[in-house]
């Protein structure tokens, strides 16, 4: 690593040694940027690396709420406003027991580069709480969302910071949070994306992350003169992202054979391919049980408790669940069983050693490129809200396809330009970085 890049990374490691996920994300980006920093001294001159790796602002607050038995509970909550050089802070809200400030910082950092790749004017941010929605009643979820928003409302706004969903936060939670925001501000604005369709949401937004990922995958295959039709695909997770990816991959002629949850994975040899099966995925998410065994029970498929889908022989792997869900052992198993493509859909879904291994053994693309379709359609939702218009489904889908195609091109182009031909990790980091870094230089030391 070059001395400037190395010294900034060392400083981060010393300063934030307990924020393992944030450091993992920063190290991967910095490693990719070496060639750029060497070739273009302006980034060192303006000390961009030190500035870009520090959030502009972090908001931390407590969320007290009352459960159904009358007990008072307290959760931690965060909004990390990472970078606003190219637009208002933009990024989802995650409710998951593993959420820490370090998780939020890694996600906000990644979001900054991802949003830049979309070509839309969105900065990077992320928020969330260690609140666990598993097994909570609708009333508990609503009270939590309202109390969460009773603090966050003063920090966000349609031109300041625009949250959306993420793990544990879907249309229902966005509805509860938006409702509270509107009441406190007395304003109906496009402050959230992923809204309900009859109150400002965009068509295709629920499907966008999964659809976009498959559009990106098609481009990866296309670059090698291959097609998706006839391939087998292993997907992890069973939520909104896995649902969209499974539907689109099936539509393109692939056979999706797995989904997974915290309890294990389902192997469906006939393919997760019917309307009934897709709808059941939505019902599992809505049940709040967080168990995919329900799918196996319903459709009579194999269920492998406490195991991950990466042991199944497939052509393509699409991790769609959570960070670091695919490790080096999993990557080795996939390759040994003939897997040739890994399209990472979850944010930092693969561990650092799994990425290094897979870049050499498969065609691997990182989450910040593959999953950018979700936030891209969020950007389109913001445009529609500003214009007070709703675009038809077809129009949004065409734009999403175009954006994913462009992201794919930008990754390959940037990788080649900086001497790392075919490396999607380097390409995504370089292309995402340059736009933000150049905007920061233009805007002075602020
Ligand atoms: N949470 C999603 C992501 O990781 C979507 C963010 C958004 O739509 O703002 O990109």
Boltz pocket constraint, residues with backbone or C-beta under 6 A from the ligand:
constraints:
  - pocket:
      binder: B
      contacts: [[A, 90], [A, 91], [A, 92], [A, 93], [A, 162], [A, 163], [A, 164], [A, 165], [A, 166], [A, 167], [A, 193], [A, 347], [A, 371], [A, 372], [A, 374], [A, 375], [A, 376], [A, 378]]
      max_distance: 6.0
